[in-house]
Every structure is written in structure tokens, then in C-alpha cells.
Amino acid sequence: MSHVTTFREYLLREFGIALPREIVLQEQENVIRVFSKTLMMLKPAGYMGFVAGKVGTNGIEAKGEFIQLFGKHATKNILELDEIQAKSFVENEFVEINSSESGWKIAKFQAHVLGIGRLKDGKLYSDFIGKGRKRVENSLNPSKAQSI
């Protein structure tokens, strides 16, 4: 069985995620990359998409960025966070969760998929990379907007 097949089966089994037909998973350089069939056919070739996860001796890993985009298709292992928990999940190492469950969970706030985290001992540890986190704020300044 290929690592791509293993990864697809893992997504379906653990999270109920069935990827849309136009999405391609491909193993490259020991990781699973994701991209659309349309992008795959562009010339010149070379668009590689982004890392969805990997399958290795330590198990299967789904990347947070991948889950943020495709977690909307999940039907299980989802944690609905309130506003305070969501902020803590994104900004801190973990968020307190009143649950005795454990394992990988998809964190959501309202309609927004925040990412994936490991639930253990009542704490949901985010998959974000510690000090490497970046805060991006979008704003629109109407006085500087140009009319079309």
C-alpha cells in the first residue's frame, strides 16, 4: 500500500475527511504534498503544492495548514472551541479542554477551522510551531483605497 493511500485512509478513518475529486495527493521527498489537478497540468510544470503530511515509522502526521483548508470536510474528532479557547489555541502552547478523551482533534471556532492539535490530559496542544508563530492582521483603510 502506498503512503498516499495510507494517508487518505487515515483522513477518512480518523476525521471523516473525503477529499474532493479535484485534489491530488502525491508523495515527494518523503512527504505527502497536496495540489489541484488543474495546477498539476499547468505548463511549465513544477508547481508542487504544499505539504499535507507524512507517513513514517512514527505514525501518520497531518499538517495544520492542510487541516485548515480541508478540515471543513471533517465529520468526526472535531472540538468546537469558544472564543477564549480559540484565542488560546492559536496564541499559546495549549488550551484547557474539559474532556477525558485523547488523540488528534480538529479545532474549530464557529465556521473557522483553526488547525489540528493533540488532546491529552485535558489539554489541547496546538500543532503550531512555538516561537515561529506569526500574527497576521488584515485591515482595509478606506481613505487609501483606490476606485476602479
ABEGO torsion letter per residue (X at the ends): XBAAAAAAAAAAAAAGBBBBAABBBBBBGGBBBBBBAAAAABOBBGBAEBBAEBBBAAEBBBBAAAAAAAAAABABGBBBBBAAAAAAAAABABBBBBBABBEBBBBBBEABBAEBBBBBGGBBBBABBBAABBBBBBBBBAAABBBX
